[in-house]
């Protein structure tokens, strides 16, 4: 018997990335109104799960399967495969399973709590950072996410009001290299307006600000390198009806990929430090980048 409740998150607990996490891949073989048959890869574990019932209490049977069986079942998956990272976060006598969805469901974060009995569930007092209780909302059930994708009601809410607070906490890098003619910074264009900026993005809940910024550099600009965590600046800009704050770190580029995830969406260009003002329109961003560069050691002479 499974007794659990599911919530959206209004805010994220501090240093969430520091708690144990595991990558999850799951797909559905059979889906009906009250039954589901699911395969799941959780870390190294391969599982086949049958659930029957609706609401907060359901019957559950789960068995281990082999890699060959998992691959066979995977050919029968209906809808989309769900990818997420699960973080186990302690709260009083319970463990909150925080699911951070990836891929087409990126931006969705839920928290599930399992209970030992209906009374235990009734007595549960959620923390202040929990949001709406969606335990009985079919739109947020994993089988619905597999069939229909991102919940339409949440998209409407973000469009009509504002995004959750954690979307406004971002991090980015100033990718630089020391060329013969002096120091250069790699800039990229925004996807819509084509303005020149640096790689940045929402701090992913399962990553530190530095690791999240490093990931953005790879995805948006196609570069890897060494991040100086001891040098940090910040700036802010308007987006989504609010003010985004960006933590900025220098990244000395050691590898530039010829092909990268967002190459079809953005341009990139190495710009001499003395010409940055001609490219960066946002004054706060320009000043933050220049502060970063001033704090770096003098240009390294090419060998």
VENQUI-V169332 format. One record per residue. N is the residue number from 1. RES is the residue in one letter. PSI is psi as a letter, one per 40 degrees, with the letter a starting at -180 (999 if undefined). Layout:
N/RES/PSI
N/RES/PSI
This chain:
1/X/h
2/X/h
3/X/h
4/X/i
5/X/i
6/X/h
7/X/i
8/X/i
9/X/h
10/X/d
11/X/i
12/X/h
13/X/i
14/X/h
15/X/f
16/X/d
17/X/e
18/X/e
19/X/i
20/X/h
21/X/i
22/X/i
23/X/h
24/X/h
25/X/h
26/X/i
27/X/i
28/X/h
29/X/d
30/X/h
31/X/h
32/X/a
33/X/d
34/X/e
35/X/i
36/X/i
37/X/h
38/X/i
39/X/i
40/X/h
41/X/h
42/X/g
43/X/b
44/X/e
45/X/h
46/X/h
47/X/i
48/X/h
49/X/h
50/X/h
51/X/i
52/X/h
53/X/i
54/X/i
55/X/a
56/X/e
57/X/h
58/X/i
59/X/i
60/X/h
61/X/h
62/X/h
63/X/i
64/X/i
65/X/i
66/X/i
67/X/d
68/X/d
69/X/d
70/X/d
71/X/d
72/X/d
73/X/d
74/X/d
75/X/e
76/X/e
77/X/h
78/X/i
79/X/a
80/X/i
81/X/h
82/X/h
83/X/h
84/X/i
85/X/h
86/X/h
87/X/h
88/X/h
89/X/h
90/X/h
91/X/h
92/X/b
93/X/e
94/X/i
95/X/h
96/X/h
97/X/h
98/X/h
99/X/h
100/X/h
101/X/i
102/X/i
103/X/b
104/X/e
105/X/e
106/X/h
107/X/d
108/X/h
109/X/h
110/X/i
111/X/h
112/X/i
113/X/h
114/X/i
115/X/i
116/X/d
117/X/i
118/X/d
119/X/d
120/X/d
121/X/d
122/X/d
123/X/e
124/X/h
125/X/h
126/X/i
127/X/i
128/X/d
129/X/e
130/X/i
131/X/b
132/X/h
133/X/h
134/X/f
135/X/d
136/X/e
137/X/h
138/X/d
139/X/d
140/X/e
141/X/i
142/X/d
143/X/d
144/X/d
145/X/d
146/X/d
147/X/d
148/X/e
149/X/a
150/X/h
151/X/h
152/X/d
153/X/d
154/X/d
155/X/d
156/X/d
157/X/d
158/X/d
159/X/d
160/X/d
161/X/c
162/X/i
163/X/i
164/X/i
165/X/d
166/X/e
167/X/d
168/X/e
169/X/h
170/X/i
171/X/i
172/X/i
173/X/i
174/X/g
175/X/h
176/X/i
177/X/i
178/X/h
179/X/i
180/X/d
181/X/e
182/X/a
183/X/h
184/X/i
185/X/h
186/X/h
187/X/i
188/X/i
189/X/i
190/X/i
191/X/d
192/X/d
193/X/e
194/X/e
195/X/i
196/X/h
197/X/a
198/X/i
199/X/h
200/X/i
201/X/i
202/X/h
203/X/h
204/X/h
205/X/d
206/X/e
207/X/i
208/X/i
209/X/d
210/X/d
211/X/d
212/X/d
213/X/d
214/X/d
215/X/d
216/X/d
217/X/d
218/X/d
219/X/d
220/X/d
221/X/e
222/X/f
223/X/i
224/X/i
225/X/a
226/X/h
227/X/h
228/X/g
229/X/e
230/X/e
231/X/h
232/X/h
233/X/i
234/X/i
235/X/i
236/X/i
237/X/i
238/X/h
239/X/i
240/X/f
241/X/e
242/X/a
243/X/h
244/X/h
245/X/h
246/X/h
247/X/h
248/X/h
249/X/i
250/X/i
251/X/h
252/X/h
253/X/h
254/X/e
255/X/h
256/X/h
257/X/i
258/X/d
259/X/h
260/X/i
261/X/d
262/X/f
263/X/d
264/X/e
265/X/e
266/X/i
267/X/i
268/X/i
269/X/h
270/X/h
271/X/h
272/X/i
273/X/d
274/X/e
275/X/e
276/X/d
277/X/d
278/X/e
279/X/d
280/X/h
281/X/d
282/X/h
283/X/d
284/X/d
285/X/d
286/X/d
287/X/d
288/X/d
289/X/d
290/X/d
291/X/d
292/X/d
293/X/d
294/X/d
295/X/e
296/X/i
297/X/i
298/X/i
299/X/h
300/X/h
301/X/h
302/X/i
303/X/999
